[in-house]
């Protein structure tokens, strides 16, 4: 393995890792917001909207991110809508992740007994107060493991951002392989970069799950 090559081009991976983390984090935050919104619609069984939410969840979870990115980057310009690579990456990741996050939140809401809503009403609490102080905290604690797994999954999905000419980690690796034929070194740095990004996230997620479990949540 050519260590000199690794030392020379490691800064490119550091810069690409920053791009991957920034866009991935933004997409995940939007996915959480979309997923929570859809889960509220389904929990309260809002007419019409719940069918739209269900259709969106099925569409997002059953189409690959690569296909979604191609549609955004290459398909929308045919309709007169042009988006930058960065916007396509964030929108695509949030569209995909929103469906998975919605299902994670839905499982949490389903774990909360319906009787707690009735008990809250009997105490004179409004529906908003019951959701804020009783239902949502319990649903969130139950949803945490699935949400954390989705975060790791979506961070790994950022590896397809290069398909829309975005200079992420995968783009840099493919570029170096094509220019210098240093496949072993380029892939080594690629794997190392993703491990550096994903391992801390996995460790923090596991610690959060243990803390909730020891605190008595999620049982």
Secondary structure, 3 states (H helix, E strand, C coil): CCHHHHHHHHHHHHHHHHHHHHHHHHHHHHHHHHHHHHHHHHHCCCCCHHHHHHHHHHHHHCCCHHHHHHHHHHHHHHHCCCCCHHHHHHHHHHHHHHHHHHHHHHHHHHHCCCHHHHHHHHCCCCHHHHHHHHHHHHHHHHHHHHHHHHHHHHHHHHHHHHHHCCCCHHHHHHHHHHHHCCHHHHHHHHHHHHHHHHHHHHHHHHHHHHHHHHCCCCC
